[in-house]
Every structure is written in structure tokens, then in C-alpha cells.
Amino acid sequence: MIPILMYHQIGEPAARGTPYRGLTVHSRDFRRQMVWLRRLGYRGLSMAQLMPYLRGEKQGKVFGLTFDDGYQNVLDHAVPIMEDCGFHATNYFVVRQLGGSNVWDHPEGVPASALMDAQGLRDWVAAGHEAGSHTLNHPVLPRLSPELALNEIRDSRDALEQITGAPVKAFCYPYGKFTPALADCVRDAGYENATTTARGLARQPDDLYALPRVAVARSTTLLRFLQKCLTRLEDSKRRQQERSAA
């Protein structure tokens, strides 16, 4: 079983009472988490690097490291920490908000947070990390027509490849919402994997286009973080959810 960690922002959290404040992990906590995983002999990998392990072609003490939305503070604060640890990550970018902000959160009262611009995206890739797609506009994909959903999936990949000059093989469903038909669209568009917000550790038989992740929040203590990553607790919860849905 392999943990694929899910982060959003790295930096100073917003004021108390701010919606989704928990999605910002303080830099010192992120460093502590990464250092402990390194001490325990784990290697942090991008989704591209993780694929041989997910397919069962390789074995080792590894975990996936992912960030949603492409926040500037991830480039500023997380990259130096990952460099110190020798880790690599995948960041999922919203193409039409490069250089903008998290406009999809504004109706919920979430403050604007800067997203990387095209140069920041190139800097991310130049630092050895992977650019993945989080669509063009961050919509709820199942609410769109099949044609519009396909455009969001396919055109975002094409645009990211033009900006970075690197292949884009990783996809993340906005809000974690998808259907089997959308997973097929992601596969047909040329991606090699797709992540969700479903909780749990990835297992070798898992569908590579519906991978679960381990959410890391501001309030996640170090002990709880290690429990999520290194024990079967999260996977047991997932198995229970699957049995309940059956």
C-alpha cells in the first residue's frame, strides 16, 4: 500500500473562522512531516515517478506527493523543503487561472490566494517537479455536458504541455468528483493516472484513474500524520466504506 499525500497551500493560515483555513499547512509543519518521512527511509515521488510502484513493477518505501491548484506559496515554501529532502512532487494546475487566484472558492468566502503564473509553472518543472492538470477552470466535471467535460480534460493538458514543453500525464478531478465515463475520458485524453479526494492508501489493484489520497490539513498532528501514512488505519476505513457502498 502506498500513501499519496494531498496538500493545497503551504504557508501562514488565514485568520480563525475563515472557510477552508485547514487547507493551508504551515511551512514548519510541512518541513517536520517531510523530514520524518525521510528519517524513516521513505522517498517522496511525483505521480510519474510513482507509476512503476502503483503498477507493481517496483517495490520500496515510497509515497506520492501532490498539491492541488498550483498555489504560489507552494513554489515559495514547499519547493526548498522538498529540495532539502530530495523529494519530488506533482502539482495540479488550473490552466485559465495561471497568475490568478482561487476564484472557485470565492463564493464560499475563502480569501483570494495567488496561483503560479506561467513562469512559476515553468520554474516548478525546472526544479524537477511534475505539472499535472486540474482542468481549465476547476468545474464540477459531472455537472458539465460530455463535450465540455472533454474540453476541460483534453485542452488543459495541451495547454500545459505548450507552456512547459514537458509531457503532462497526471490528472486530478476538481473537488474529487468524477464518473466512470469521465475516467474513460481522462484515459482517452492521454493521461496515465488520475487522483481523487477519496481517503485511503493506494493498492496495486486500484484503478489508476481513481486513485485515493491521504489528505493533510493544518490541524493534522505529526502523530496523526504518521498514522495516516504508515499504518493500515486509513485503508481499513476505506475498505469499510467500500463494503457499505456494495
Helices and strands as residue ranges (DSSP letters): E 4-7, E 9-10, G 21-23, E 24-25, H 27-39, E 43-45, H 47-54, E 62-69, H 72-73, I 74-78, H 79-85, E 90-93, G 95-97, G 103-108, H 118-126, E 130-133, G 141-143, H 146-164, E 170-172, G 174-176, H 180-188, E 193-199, E 211-215, H 222-230, H 233-245
